[in-house]
């Protein structure tokens, strides 16, 4: 039986994790759904640093083609956390039919780029590459082989039928030829506003907002020490009883936003405008940084709240609390007291966040791509400054 090999070229971190997670099942599905079981399929995974650093789609596909030739693969799929655009539309995946290479953009999957959802689109791209290479295709042939109609009017919702991986967006298929007469097939998400939201949430997940928490041990220590000290005095007890709910919400929002802003500017995480970066990508990366840190700080806030809830339950005697409040107190009062102390402690924790090692914070906050982008821009700025000083 003839054997075909598919290579998955992934960038580091999340794409690599997904590629390895779906490898085994993807190979089984290829044998089952492509060429009616007449071929033996083999899947290999290789991590490529270029795929995780460059922002040029052509470079990614060219790099995948070179790796394909070097390893003797028949097909290569690049799995990347690069946000890809076609004009103003968000690209889910694209394939070069002539070079048998394809690329899938994980941010286009939104906040849930699970291996199963990615595998569905990878299977679709292999069908595109394989059947377009081996048969004289007709529109009906493509539909029967599971690729989808060429007629745009018939495309609406086609990819959604594949176990519904995109519940709130449709995917449209675009085919074109470039200057070298190579055929390119591209899948874009419509409407555009949905695609933009998917990109932001997808890039936030790629940044792993949960990974920053272990880096903030000192922040938690300072915040908890401050809050615990504040609990000794009855002032916070009285305020927690006097405050209305809207004040608690306002304090929480102010504390979270303040901490996010402080971390961004204390560790130089905001990407500034210069002649090298593209405004759209700069806006996208900065928005992703805000969402990543916002998610991290909310998680940190919840952890701190649970710690203070235990603390107030243990250290604040009900009799003394009632005496200070001059009224009966119940579980709701303890919940509100822990809430108020958490907000106050978060303000103190923000100061501790500014004392963390900037390099460690960047590595925790950024994905591999965004960190590589930051280092590259930093190096360019240093070289320009050095050239100015020399002159």
Buried (B, 14 or more C-beta within 10 A) or exposed (E): EEEBBBBBBBBBBBBBEBBBBBBEEBBEBBBEBBBEEEBBBBBBBBBBEBBBBBBEBEBBBBBBBBBBEEEEBBBBBBBBBBBBBBEEBBBBBBBBBBBBBBBBBBBBBBEEBEBBBBBBBBBBBBBBBBBBEEEEBEEEEBBEBBBBBBEEEEBEEBBBEBEEBBEEBBBBBBEEEEEEEEBBBBBBBBEBEBBBBBBBBBBBBBBBBEBBBEBBEBBBEBBBBBBBEBBEEBEBBBBBBEBEEEBBEEBBEEBBEBBBBBBBEBBEBEBEEEEEBEEEBBEBBBBBBBBBBBBBBBBBBEBBBEBBBEBBBEEBEEEEBBEBBEEEBEEEBBBBBBBBBBBBBBBBBBBBBBEBEEEEBBBBBBBBBBBBBBEEBEEEEEEEEEEEEEE
